[in-house]
Amino acid sequence: MKYLMRIVLAAIALLVFMVRNAFSENLVKKTIKLPTQKKFRPFNLLFIADVHRRIIKAESLNFPIDIIIIGGDLVERGVPLERVANNIKLLSAYAPVYFVWGNNDREVDETSLRKIFDYYGVIVMDDISVPLFGNDQLRLVGLDHFAYKPNGFENAFRDVKKQDTVIFVSHTPFDFWKVKAPYSADLLLAGHTHGGQIRIGPFGMFRKGAIEWKRNRVELISNGFGTTTLHLRLGAPAEFHLLTITHSIDARE
């Protein structure tokens, strides 16, 4: 009986730990240098993905922000639109907000969601690229992966030139391998996988979120800020990212 009680208490403690992990607010800070021919002023980029049912708190954003990118799954079925509007209102008070669609976002009424975005000036990245800070050679490219458009990549990169410094965002990291000639990007951002969400040591359904410096680009896959269905985390705590983006001069033609 004594050992059974210990097992029960250990199970309860683990469950509480997993719930706390699911609702934690881990801010990951990194400085990233991107190659460019045209210098730009360093800026702070807040990347947050997979909010799902969570409420974003003002006290979690007590630092300078120049641009905010929402990497999809801001919402899911059953989440009140009022909560979404409050999250967007809070974020848009800090900096311009850009959004890509995730697989759960269209579980709510898309028209109503777009009205919220329009009201708060959120730019929806529907297979488009936009210049940042008035610099035509510094571009954000957003892909609406879950619209399943055969020409999505072509439209997204249509206005991108070879010499441009490119930040690419899609909800799913499974698009990263597609960003190759004739397309290219210097920083790639995604969420979707929740870092496996529940991991046993090194093992999980998906790879744990990470920032990886590769030969010619940087790839960030976030564990995500929220959860869906099972609001537990183990080995892949909730996170969002503050990236200080600066430049290094390269010899692009």
Secondary structure, DSSP 8 states (H G I E B T S, - for coil): -HHHHHHHHHHHHHHHHHHHHHT--EEEEEEEEEEESS----EEEEEE---TT----GGGG-S--SEEEE-S-S--TT--HHHHHHHHHHHHTTS-EEE---TTGGGS-HHHHHHHHHHTT-EE-SSEEEEETTEEEEEEEEE-GGG--TTHHHHHTTT--TT-EEEEEES-GGGGGG--TT---SEEEE-SSGGGSB-BTTB-SS---EEEE-SS-EEEE---S--SSS---BSS--EEEEEEEEEEE----
